[in-house]
Amino acid sequence: MTAAAVADAATPVGLRLDGVGVSYGRAAVVAGVTTPRLDGGTVVALIGPNGSGKSTLMKRIAGLVPG
């Protein structure tokens, strides 16, 4: 389960999520989020209903909450 910045010669910065999740205590609030590589400079939207874990996922990517 990783949220990792990835780089190669063609594109200097990117992000790919592989099985990312967040739990608060025993409750898994976000589970198994996987994305294709998101290249730097690309506009991406994270959409969903209220309470679906969008902010929690962003906090996990930023390293503000543990997995």
N, C-alpha and C positions, 0 to 999 in steps of 0.2 A: 504494500500500500504506500504509494509515493506521490507526492506533489513535487515534481522536480523541474528545474529549469534545464533545458537541453540546448546544446549548441552544435553546429557543424559548420563546415567551410562555406556552404551556400547561404545560410541564414544565421546571423550571429546570436539571436535570442529567440527562445520559444518556450512553451509550457505544454506538458502532457501530464494528465492525471491517470493513474492506474490503480483502481480499487480503493480510492480515497474514502474515508469515513470518519465520523465524529460520534463519540459517545459521551453522554453526561451520566456518570455513574454506570448503571447497568442498561440504561436506555440508549439504543443506537438511534440517533436523530438524523444522520446522513450515513448512507451505506453504499459501498461499491460504485462510486462515481468514477467513470473512465471516459476519457476524451481522446480524440485524435490529437496530433501535435497542433498547437495553436501558435503560429509564427508571430514574432514581434511585428507590430505595426498593423496587425489585423484587428478589425473591429468585431467584437464578440458580445452577444447579449446573453445574460443569464436570467431566464424568465420562469415564473411559476406563481402559484397562488400564495397568499399570506400564510406564513407558518410552515412553508415547505422546505426550509433549510438553506435558502439562498445566501443570507448573511452569514450563517454558520459555516457554509462551505467557503466563502471568501475569507473568513477569519482563519479557517484551517489552512488555506493556501498561504496566507500571510504569516502563519506560524503563531497566531495569537491564542489558539486553543489546541490542545493535544488531540491525537487521533484516538 
